């Protein structure tokens, strides 16, 4: 077998394993059900987007497949930043809800 083919297979397998491991720990390390639901949704959308990207990379002819890197290079960082902000917002809302529940409702004496 050609070394390039072996490298492609091993590299692809390691990439998929790394993505699966990252997805697992991203979901596992959530602190609330709302965070977990958000991370599952983001993970599913991310995996579908990557699979579509790879499918197009393999199916488009040579001059056109290179243009796929333009939206990928813009949308991937944008999605990461947006997802992190949304996750931070969820965490802030959850911590506010917990602090409001932990503080008993004090009524003024009157």
N, C-alpha and C positions, 0 to 999 in steps of 0.2 A: 504494500500500500504506500502511496506517495506521502511524504512527510507533511505536505500542505493539507492533504485530506485529513490526516490524523490530527493536525493542529486545529483544523476547522471543527472537527467533531469534538475534540476535548475542550476547545474554547467555548463552543456552543453549549456543551453540557455544563461547564463551570458557570457560564452566564445564567443559564436557566436555574441552576442550583442556588446561585447567589441571589437571584430575584425571588425565588421561592422562600429562601431563608429570611430575606429582608421583609417580605410580605408577612410571613408568619410572626416575626418578632414585632413588626409594626402593629399588628392586630393584638398580639398577646400583651404588649406593654400599655394598652389603653387602660384608663382608670374608671371609666363609666360606660354604661350601656350605650349612651348617645355617642360617645367617642368611638366605641367599637363599631357601631353601625356605620358611622361616617367613614372609618378606615376600611371597612369591608367594601363599601361602595366605591371609594377611591381606588382600592386595589383592583377590583373587578374592571373598572373603567380603564385603569392604567394597563392591565394585562391585555385587554381587548385592543387598546390603541397600539401597543407594541406589536401585537400579532398582526394587526392590519398593516402597520408600517413594514414589517418584515415580509408579509405576503406581497405587498406592492413592490418592495425591493427586488424580490425574486421574479415577479411577473412582468414588470415594465421593461421596455428595451433600454439599452445602455445609455443613450444620452439623456433620457427622461428620468431614470431612477435617481440620478444625482440631485435633481431638483427637490426630491422628497426631504432632503436634509435641511432645506430652508425652513419649512413650517415645523419640522421636528425640532430644530435648534431654537426656534422661537417659542413654540408651544410647551415643550417639556419644562424649561425653567419657569415659565409663567404658571404652569399647572402646579409645580412644586411650591412656588411662593404662595399662590392662592390657597392651596390645600393646607399649608402650614399656618397661614393666617386664620383660616376657618377653624382649624383644630385648636389654635390658641384661644379663639373666641369661645369655642365650646367649653374649653377648660376654665376660662374666666367665669362664664355663666354658671357652670357647675359649682365652682368654688363659692360664688355669691349665694347660690341656692343653699349650699351646705351651711354657710355661715349664718344665713337667715334662719335656717331650721334649728341651728344649735343655740341661738340666742333666744331665750324665752321672751314672749311678748309681755313687756312690763307696762302695767297700767298706772297712770298717776293716781296718787292718793287724793281723795277729794271729798 
